[in-house]
């Protein structure tokens, strides 16, 4: 039976819609025990921010980084800041690369307790439109943007995992968990 390396108290699971992030997270919890679970969604239009989505996002990521900074409580983030690089410029009309300044401000290059995982696919036939995507037809470009974002990130522990075997079949959540190093 697979188990997450004990050196990680926090996980961030990123990627486009439909790759199985939530399913992988459930398998991690099944095999490794309790984690607090935080699911980042589209920014909310709140009066407090005068509908300024960027201001909302900045606050949400600051709070997220502050949670990740501490090591006493375990967290899994279903999406976090890399999506801002992909979706802000594409769909919200502002640049999202400010999140890399936040990484530097929080010195995440020293954080060996956090694992940043990007799920990708080499076989698009496994990805179904659930109606929740911004633009389902842009999924390949969005994946390219996610790959660029994780390569730009300075998190100490980063990993890209293809959800497919070389023959194109989809990996099980257990197989994906076994790849986390």
N, C-alpha and C positions, 0 to 999 in steps of 0.2 A: 504494500500500500504506500502510495506517495505521500509526502508531507512537505510543507513549505520549509525552507531553511529557517532555523530559529533565529538567525541573526537579523531578520527583518521584523520590525514591530509595525511597520507601516507599508502598505502597498498602494500604488496608484495604477489603475488599469485604464488605458486609453485606446482609442480607435474609432473608426467610423461605425455607424449603426449597423446592427445585424451580424456582428462578428462573434458574439457570445461572451461579452465582457461579464454580464451579470451571471451567466451560467458558470463561467470559470470562477467567479468570486464565490458563488454558492459551494462549488467543489472545494475551494480553498478552506472555507469555513467548516465544511463537512469533515475534512481530513486534518485540519490544524487547530480547530477550536474557535472560540469566540473572538471576533473583531467587531469594533464599532464600525458601522457601515454608513458611508455618506455618498449620496448620489447627486452629482452636480447635473443640473438641468439647464435649459435655456434661461437667460436672465429674466427677471421679473420686472414689469413696469410698475414701479412703486412711486407714490407721491413724494416720499422722502427724497428721492433722487431726481425729482422733476422729470421722470421718464428718461433720464440719462443712463443708458444701459452700461456704458463704460464705467461710470462711477459705481454702479451696483456691482459690476464684475470685479473691480479693483478691491472693494471691501470684501467680497466673498473670497477672493484668493488670498488676501491678507489674513483673514481668519483661518483659512485652510493651511497656509504656511505656518501659522502660529501653532496649530494643532500638530502638524508634522514635526515641528521643532522639538517638541517634548517626546520623551521615550517611555513614559510609565504606562500609558494606555495604548492599546493596539487599534489601528484604524485601517480600513480599506476604503479607498476612494474609487467609486465607479465614475470615471471621468474626473478631470481636474483642469489644470491650466493649459495643457497643450491644445485642447480644443479651441481655446480663445484665439490662438494663432491661426487656426484653420477657419473658424466660423466668423470672427469679427470682421476681417477684411472682406470676406466673401459675401456675407449676408447682413452685417450690421453697420457697414459704412464707416468703420474706424479701424486703425491698425491694432492688432492684438499682440504684437511682439514685445510689448512692455512687460509681459510676464517673465521674460528673460532677465530684465533688470531686477525684478522681484526675486528671482532665483539668486542673483548675485547679492542682493541686499540681505538675504537670509543665509548666505554661505552654504547653499545646498551641496556644493561640491565636497563638503566634509561629512555629509550625512550618509553613513554606511548602514543606518537602520531603516532606510527607505529604499524600496525597489520600485522603479518606474518601468512599467511594462506597456508596450505597444503591440496590440494584436493587429495583424495584417492578413490579407488573403492573396494567394496566387491563383485562385480559381473563383471567379466571380459568380459562377453558377450557384454557389451556396448562399449567396446574399439575396434575400427577398425584401421587397419594399413593404415595410410595415405601416406606411403612411405617416410616419413621424419624422422622416428626414426633411431637411431644408429642400434639397434637390437630389432625388435619387439618381438622376442621370449624371451627377457630378461626383459620384462615389469614388471613382478611380483618381480623379484630381485631388479630392479631399484626402485620400490615402497618401498620395505623394506629399501633400502638405504636412500630414502627420509625421511621415518619415523624416522630412526636413526638420520639423520641430523637435523631434527626439534627438536628432543628430546635433542640433543647435543647443539643446539643453545641457546644463552643467551638473545635473544630478550625478552623483558618484556611481550609482548602480542603475544602469539602464539596460533594457533588453527588448529586442523586437522578436516576436514569435509569430510565425506563419500558422494559421489555423488549419492548413492543409498539408497532407503528406505529399511527397514528390509525385505520386501517381494521381494527385488531384482530389482524392477522397478527404473528407473532413475528419480532423482529429477529434477524439473524445475530450471532454473536460479533464479526465484523469491524465491523458497523454499531454495535454497542454500544461497541466500542473507539474508533471515530471520534467518539463523543459525549463522551468524556472530555476535558475541557478543563483 
